[in-house]
Amino acid sequence: MEVNVKTLTPLWTGGVEAGKCDRIHETGILGSLRWWMEVLVRGVGGNACDPTEQKCSRKNGLCDVCKIFGAEGQKRRFRLEIEETQVSNATIKHPIQANRTYTDKQSKQKTPTWYFPKPPNTPKTDTFTLKIQSLNPDFKPEIIGGLIQFIADWSALGARPQMGFGVIEIEERIDIQPLYDWLFSIAGSNIYPDLPSLPNIFLAQIQPKDSNPSFQEEDTFNLKYDLRQLFRTEQNPNKSRDEDGKPRPKKKGDGDKDLRHFIMGTVEGDRIAAKVKISRSYENDKLMRVWGWIPEEADVYKNGWNREKVVDAIYQHLAAKYTLHDWREMNSMRDTKTPNISDAKVFLRSLLKLQEDG
Ligand SMILES: [Zn+2]
């Protein structure tokens, strides 16, 4: 099976080893495919391990995702090859600054700044072909094809989606039915309150407000900064009081630092990957994607914060500052197509665009 891909925002798939030629790396693409397959398998209650725990092996048994993507003693069930039909280095601003300032602990004015890989570690742009070949007679490459189409519809391919990379378009729409059928052949009743899973994912697309016709390159990073700020304020003032009702001493500007790092990521100390990703703009700088996962259970929920409040804070911010194109979220009244749908089958059919509206 061949999938012709066009990048809408630059694609980042990994670093270059010394002395080697720069190219699109399979591993970066496989990583994002695997991440989304885990989300979907967990979403239908199937069996998907926590890859940071490495429990699956041929000896100890394999989850539904490791059966396909491989684990110790288990080969991947498909081969992914990349043919670079027309690929060039993307031009990106480096470093890039948000149009925002803040005051640091030493009372200095600072501008949030992001750094990117320097050439030859450059994100790629233009078109390439993904060739998917099944290595097992029982495995249909169309399942992976469907997954790539899903990623093209809602999210991003490759590494560092939190830096806005990897929004793609597929030349000829791929039938998602084989993916859907496979998912429901392995469906079960497992729940995953603290791992990325369809019920705790949100997927949004935003447009600039009418007065502001197109996005600038900085806007991804402005929004990144603004969302981070949402978790700087106390959610519930009552919880900032101690058991006797006296106000607790507040560290100035600190807010819920652990929560902020947990949601938006940090490079301080123990790195935490951002759970909320914001794409660069595409479609003539008219659209941007915002998506992420916010777990049901986490130690950082204090001061009245919980999943619902975190997601709603993000939603309210986007709805107020932008034109909200889509907001997809299972079992939520915020969902713009199928509100309050708790049935994974119905929600997934809509998300996979297997049935058109109404
Ligand atoms: Zn596994």
Residues whose N, C-alpha, C, O or C-beta is under 5 A from the ligand:
A	BS01	ZN	C49 C56 C63 C66
